[in-house]
Amino acid sequence: MLKELGNMLFPFTKDGQHGRFFSGKAQLSLNSDIVVIETVIIYALYQSC
């Protein structure tokens, strides 16, 4: 299951086809009491490939 997740996320890494959209300074803070990470758009982009 973890290997499958890694394979699905690879296109969004720096070496993947969508990596250019995610390179640069991160605007993410995990210091809040509640952190929500929305992944629907990532799944939609993956399905469109």
N, C-alpha and C positions, 0 to 999 in steps of 0.2 A: 504494500500500500504506500509506504513512504517513497519507494523508488518511482512508483507511478506519479505521485505528487511532484517529485523532483523533475520528472520528464515533462510534466505539464507546465511547470514554472520555468523551465529552461529558456523558452523563447523570450522571456522577459528579463533575463540576466544580461550582463554586459556583452556576452558573446552571442546572445540570441538575436533573432531578427527584429525584435521590438526593443532591444536594449537601449537604443538611442533615446527613447522616450523617458527612460528612467535614469540616465546618467546626469550627473551634476549634484549640486548641494541638496540634501534631503531637507524637507520641511516637516518632518515627523517628530512628534514628541510623545514619548511613552511614559511621561511623568504624571499624567492625570489619573484621577481615581478610576475613571472609566475610559477605556480605549476601544474604539470601534474601527475595524479594518474592513472596508467594503471590497469584496472580491468579485462581485457580479460582473463588473466591466472587464476584469481580467479574463473571466470565463467567456464572455461574449467575444472578446478579441481573439481568444484562442480558437473558438468555434468557427470564426470567420476565415481562418487560414486554410 
